[in-house]
Amino acid sequence: MKQLSYKTLEETGYSGYLLKTAPERVIQFGEGNFLRAFADYFIDVLNEKTGFNSKVVLVQPVGKHNNTAPYKEQDGLYTLYLRGFEKGQKVNDKRVISCVSRCLNPYDDYEEILACAENPEMRYIICNTTEAGIVYDDSCKFEDAPPSAYPAKLTQFLYRRFESLGENARGFVVLPCELIDDNGKALKECVMKYARQWELGDRFEKWLSEENIFCSTLVDRIVTGFPKGEQESLNAENGYEDKLIDTAEVFAFWAVEAPETLKEELPFERAGLPVVITDSCKPYKERKVRILNGAHTSMVLGAYLAGKNIVRECMEDDVIYSFMKKAVYDEIMPTLTLPENELREFADSVVERFKNPFIDHELLSISLNSTSKWRARVLPAMLDYIKIKREIPKCLAASLAFYILFYNGCEICGDGLSAEYNGRKYTVKDDVSVIEFFYAHRNDDIDKLVYSVMSNADFWGCSLAEIAGLRETVTKYLKDIKSLGIYEFIKQLI
């Protein structure tokens, strides 16, 4: 079987969209599955729908192992599958992505990478170097080729532009996709530190600040990556071998903090893509954390104790499904500031994402570090709901009861706390201090256990036991669960 290439596609009679030649206008630090199924997909659609006419240069950000060969062999082409539910219909779409021109390795091709900055057409910088990638390391030197830290590489790249094209050179639009708050601001701060550490001059620092746009962004798409076990059948179906197949869910969303003028330059809206250019990502992050992540965290511990194993199973059970919907639509949505129609549309998409038949999302994997997750994802909505409605939200309070019950283990084991409920044995995994706390309270009665957990300000940032009615509600729920069983309790609650 021939390997994927433009020639192979021509021979197989492929009739989909392809862009064989175009200027390189995007450089992307990160060649992994996520960006290829997210940002590069968006650029490919922009090329097709709006004549954006841009190729992307991929840069392998870390690691001395060279991963660039398949891109050269396949002319930068790869097949992307988007799979899941959309508007009630099962979707399994395929697209050959043709926006990538080449892939470079910083240890073998560093001068070639920096030379891209000299290209006046080059305008956009995308990166996803993981949450640990945006970090300032003062051991990095200007003469390093390459320096270890990504922001140091970026500073060298930006300086090459300034040095080669002058202070009147057009700057870059920088679009970081790392999962940290204010990622654009954090990246810019690191770059400015290197500019000062390396004494690159006031004129360069002025150019950095005035001619370059560092956008903070919020990204959202589950990317399942290379389809292990399916590649042979997919290749046979396509009639070519693809070493770079990528898979992802259908849903995607990208919020970009940037000036309004960028809407014309990056015509995502005209292409019908789910990208919002806004003055603040905060409302969109709050929506994602409270609705998507909050739905997970409020549901999964109780659902696991009720006998479920994966998220899709929960959506197929009327009781668990109804609990999740009540938590999201009745208790979480009223605490958010975006228009109700946008919130409802997003919540509807979350339900469809949870039903995705192509993703087996295990409840136990979601349960990891549930203490910090509950604090970040559920507690803010609960506090806001109580403030707005002046009553305790039933489902969110029940999620705290589920947390306490799930964490009520009996023995510290190598990587967590051994626990058992209704014949199901499992291991609670969290920070050592959390595990030791629950082990110390393993023999408490319900009243004492609830008070101890809720009054632990190290867990929650405050004492939840002081919130009027909450401790009593959680205590009652745990006693009801003990007498009814957890599934019957959830059934009666909703």
N, C-alpha and C positions, 0 to 999 in steps of 0.2 A: 504494500500500500504506500502510495506517495505521500510525502510530508506536505502539510499545508503551506501554500505559497500562492502568489498571484497567478503564476503559471498553472498550478494545479487546479485552482478555482476555475480558470478559463477552460481547462480541459474537461472538468466535471460539469460545466454548464451552469455554474453558480450565477444566479440572477439578482442577488441582493445588492445593497448599496456598498460601494467600495471607493476609497479615495487613494489612488496610487501615488500621486505626487502632490506636494503642497509645501509651503514654507514651514520651517520649524519655528513655531511661535510659543511653545510651551516646553518647559523643562520640569521634570517631575522627580523629586528625590523620594524614591520608593517604587519598587517594581512588583510589589506583592499583590496577592489576590484582591485585597480590598480596593485599592485605588484603581486597579484594572476593571473592576466591576462597578465602580462608582464614578470617579472623576473622568476616567477615560471613556466610559460609556456616554457620559454627558457630552463630552467633546465630540465624540463620534456622531451623536445625534445633532449637535450644533452644526457640524460640517454638512450633514445631509439636509437639514431643514432650513438653515439660514445662510449657507455659503460661508461659514466661518473660516473654512479653508486653512486648517492648521494641523500640523503634525506635532507629535509629542516625543521628546527625547527622554527616555527613562534612565535614571541613575540608580544603581544598586547602592543603598545608603551605607550599609555596614557589611562586615565580613569579608575576609580575603578570598573565600571560595567564589569563583567567577560563575555567575548564573546567566551570563549574557548570550551564550551560544544559541539556544533555541530561538531567540528573537531574530538573530541573523539568518538562521536556517529557514525561518518562516516569514521573512520579510516584515517582521513586526506584527504579523497577523495572529489572531487567536479567536476562538469561538467562545462566546458568552451565552450561558443559559440563564434566563430569568424565570423562576418557577414559584408557584404558590397560588393564592386566591386573589382575585380582583373583581370587585362588584359582584360577588357571589359565584363567579365562574372560576374553574380550575384553569390555570395558565401554565404553559410550558413553552416559552418563546426562545428562539435561537437567533443570534446575530453574530456575524463575523465583524470584529472590531478592526478597523483599518487606519486608525489615527496615529498609531505608534510608528515612528520612523526607525529607531534603533535603541539599543540598551547599552549603557556604558558602565564599567566597573571602576571605582575610584582608585584602586591599587594598580590597575593596568592602563587606564585611560584618563588619568587625572588632567593632564594638559588639554586633552580633547574636550573634557567637561568644561574647564574654565574658558576654552575658546568659544564655547556657545554664548558666553556673555558678550562677545564681540560682534555677534550677529544683531544688527539693528532691528531685525524683525522679531527677535525673541522678546516676549512681553510678560508672560505669565510663569510664575513659579508655584508649583503644587508640591506638598510634602506630606508624608505620613511616616514618621520615624519612631512610632510608638510614643506612649506617654513619657518615657524616659529620654526621648530624643531631643526635646527642647530643654537643654541644660547648658549652663555656662561652666566650662572647665578651663581654669586659668593656666593649666599646663600646656594648652594648645598654643603653638607659635605660628607666626605669619609665614614662615618659610616651610612649615610642614606640608608635605604633599603625598597624601592628604592629612589634615588634622583629624583627630578621632571624633570630635563633637560635630554634629550636623550644623549648629549655628556658626561654628568657625569656618566650615566649608562654605556656607552661604555668604559669610562676610568676605571671604576671598573671591567668591564669584561676583558679588556686587562691586567689589573694588576693581576687579578686572574690567567690568563694564565702564566704570568711572574713569579708569586709567586709560582705556583704549579709545573711548568715544568722547571723553571730556565731560566737564561739569554741565554742559547743556544736553547731555545724553538723556534720552527718555528712560525713566525708571521702570520698575517692575510692579506688577500686581502680585502680591504674595498671598497664597491661599493655603495655610496650614490646616491639616485635617486631624491632628493629634487630639486625643480625647482629654484635654485639660481645659479649664476655664480660661477665657481670654487668651487663646493660643496665639493669636496674632500679636497682641501686646507683649506677651512673654517672649516670643521669638524676636521681636524688634529690640526689646531690652537687652537680650543676649548679644545681638549683632552690634548694638551701640557700645556695649562693654568691650567687645573685641576691637572695635574701631579706636576706642580710647587706649586700651591696653597696648595695641600695636602701633599707636601714634600715627594713624593714617591721615590725620590732618583735619582742621576745622571745615575746609571746603567739602571734603568727603562726607563728614558728619552732617553738614547742611544739606548736601544732595540726598543722603540717606533719608532724612526727615521730610524733605519737601517734595522729592520726585518719586518716591516709592510709597506704595499703599500696602501696609501690612493689615490684612483683613482677619479679624477673628471669625471663626466659623463653627457651625454645629453640623455634624454629619450623622446620618441615620440610614443604615441598610445592613441587614444581616447577609454576610458573604460566606457561603459554605465552601468556596474554593474548588480545588481540583476534585473531580468526582471519582474517588477511588472505588474500584469495583465496577464502575460503569463505563470507563473510558474505551474499552474494546468495542462494546456495542454501539456507543456514540460514534466512534471513528468509522465503524462499518457502515452505519447509517449515513454518515456524511460523505464517505468515499475518500477520505484522506486521514492521515495520522496528525493529530494535534497534541503537541507536548505541553501546551499552555492553556488547555481548557479551563474555564472558570465558571463557577455557578454562584447564584445569589437569589435572594427573594425578589419578588416583583416590586415591593414597596421601596421607595427611596425618598429622602428629603435632605436638602442642603440649605442652611441659613447662613448668609454671608453678610457680615457687618462691613458696609462700604458706602461710598458716596452714591447718590442717585445716578450720577453720570455713568456709572459702571453698567447700568441696565442696558444702555445702548451698545456699549463695547462688548458685553457678554450677554447676548440676547436669549437667555434661557427661557424667558417668558414667551417670546415669540416662537420658540421651538416646542412649547408645551411641556417643558421639563419642570419637575418639582423643586425648583430653586427659588428662594426668596432673598432678594437683596434688601437689607433693612438697616435701620440705624442702631438696632440692638438685637442680639441673639437671645437675650435673657428670657423673654416670654416663651420663646420656642424651646429653649432648654428646660424651662420649668414645666412646660407641657409634656415634653418627652419623659422627663424624670418622674413626674407625678402620675401620668396616665400609663405609659408603656412600662417603665420600670416599677412603678407603684403597683400596677395590676399584678405583675409577676410576684413581687415581694409580699403583697397582702394575701395572695391566693396559695402559693406553692407549698408552704409548710403545712397548712391545713389539708390541702389536697393530697399531699403525700401520706399524711397520717390517715387519710380516708381511703387509702389504697391505690391512688393513682401514681403513675411513673413518669409520664411525659406530658408536656403542655397540651398537645393535641387531644389526649385522652380527657383532660379537664373540660375542653370545649365540647366534647361529645357527651358529657354527663350534664343533664339538665340542672341538677342541683348546684354543682360547682360552677357551671357556666353562669347561672343566675346570680350566684354570690359575686362573681367577678364583675358582671355587668352592673349590679347594684352599687358596688364599691366605686366603680369608675364613673358611671353616669350620674348617680345620686349624691355621692359624697366627695369625689375628687374634682369633677368638673366645676362645681360651684365655687371652688377656691381659686380658679384661674382667671386671668385677665383678658385673654384673647377673645374675639367674638365667638358667641356660642356655636354658630354654624361651623366655624373652623375647628373648634374643640370636638364637636360631634363627629365631623368628618374624620378627624384624626383618631378618635376613639373607635369609630367603625373600622378603620384600617387596622387598628391594633387587634381587634377581634379576628379579622381575616388573617392577620399574620400569625396569630396563635393557632389557627386551624391549618396552617401550611402542611400539606401532606408530604412534602419533600424534606422536612426538618423534624428530627426526633430530639426535641429539646428536653433533656432530663431534668426532673424537678430537683433531684439531689445536687446536680451541678449548679443550679440557680440558688440552692440553699446555702452555698459557701459564704461565710462572712455575713450572715444575715443581720447581725447586730448593727454594723455600720450601714448596711443597705437599708434597714428599717428606719434608722435615724435620718438618712438622707432622702429616702424616697417616699416614706409614708408619714412620718411624724410631722413634717411641715404642713401637709394637707390636713391632717387631723387637727392641728392647732388652729389653722385658719378656719376650718369648718366650725369648730367650737366657738370661735370668736364671731363668726358671721351668723350662725344659726342658734347659738346659745343652747346647744344640746350635744350629747355624745354621738358621734357617727357609729352606728352599730357594726358595720362591716370592718371598718378600720380598727375599732376597739377589739373586734373578734380576731383580727390579724395579730394583734399583740398577745392575745390569749394563745393563739396557735404557736407563736414564737416561744412563749414560756413553756408550753407543753412539749414542743419539739426539742428544746434545749435541756429538758429535765432528764439528763443522763445519769448513769450510775457508776461509770468507771473510766478513768483516763487511760486511753490507749496511745499508741505511738504517734498518731496524727490527729487526735481529737478526743471526743468524749463518746463512749459507747452508750447507746440508748435503745429503747424498745418500746413500741406502742402497739397494742392489739396483735401481738405476735410478729410484728415487723421489726427486725433489727437493722439499725443503721448507725452511722458515725456522724456526729456533729463536728463540723470543722470551722474554726474561727480563731481569732487571736488567742494566744496563750492565757492572757489575763481573763478573757471571757470564759474560756474552758475551765480555768481554775475557780472562777466565781461560781459557776453552776455546779461544779463538783462539790464545793464547800457547802452549797445549799441543797444538795441532792435529797436530804431526808426531811426538808421543811414541809409543813402542811401547806395547803393551798394559800391560806391567808398570809402566812409569813413569807412564802415564796414570792407571791405577787408584790407584796410591799418591798421586799428586798430588791427585786428586779427593777421596779418602777422608781424607787428612790435612788437608784445608782446613777448619779449625775455624770460619772465617767462614761457611761454608756450613751446617755441622751443629751448631755449638755445642760441638763436641769433635772429637778426631781419631778417626774410625772405623777408621783403619789400626791402632789399638792394640787393637781387639777381636779376641781370639784366634780365628783361623780364618776371619774374615770376608773379609779382603783376599785371601787365597788362594782362597777360594770364588768371589768375584766375578771374579778374574783368570782362573780356570779356565773359568768360564761364558762370558766374552768370547772366550776362545780356542776353546771349543766352538762358539760361535755363528759364529765366523769360518770354521771348517772344515765345519760342518753346515748353516749357514743358520739364521736365527732361528726359523722355523716348525718345522723338524725338531728344533731344540734344545728348544723348549717341549714338543713331543710326547714327547720322551724324558725330559724332566724330570718330567712328571706320570705 
